[in-house]
Amino acid sequence: MSTVLCVKYGKELPALSTAPFSGEAGEKILKNINMMDSHARTFLSERRDEFLFEGGEKLDPPEPV
């Protein structure tokens, strides 16, 4: 299984196999973020750039479902 250094959680986590969104934003997320939780994907589709790339506190990653 490949991994990604998740910029949101600051940890090495399992990587997705394909981009979660189309275009440049999806590729950026694929290379930098772990998105295993479906609620996280919904939230991120609405507020992804703010949440992922505009700061905020570091959080503990969720447990895989």
N, C-alpha and C positions, 0 to 999 in steps of 0.2 A: 504494500500500500504506500502510495506517495504521500508526502506531507508538505505543509506550507507553514512558514513562519507567520502566524496570524498577527497583523499589526494592531488589531483591536485588543486581543488578549495578551499579546507579547509572549506567546508560547508556540512551540512547534506542535501542530495539530494535523489530523488527517485532511487531505486535500479533496476537493470535489473532482469528479472526472470530466465534467463539462461546465461551461460558464452558466451561472444562474440567471443571467440577463443577457440580452443581445447587445452587440456593440462594444465600444471601448470600456464602458462602465462594467459590463459583465466580465471582460477579460481582466480588468484591474482587480475585481473582487476575487476571481478565480486564482490569481497569483498571490493574493495578499490576505485573504480572509477565510475563516472556517465557518460554514453555514449549514450545519447538519439539522438544526431545529426548524421545523416548518413555520413556527411563529416568528422566528428571527428573519426568515426569508420574506414573509409578509411585511413585517416592520421595515426591513431594509429596502424593499421595493418602493415604499412610500417616502422614506427619509434616508436613503443609503449614503449619499455624499456627506451630509451633515454628520451622521452617526459614525461613518468609517474614517473620514479623512479631515474632519475639522476639530479634532481634539476631544476632550472629555477624559473622564477617569478610566483607568485600566480595570477590567472586570475579570472575575474568575470564569473560565469557559464552562458552558453547560455540559452535563454528562451526556454521552451519546444515547440516543433513544433505541 
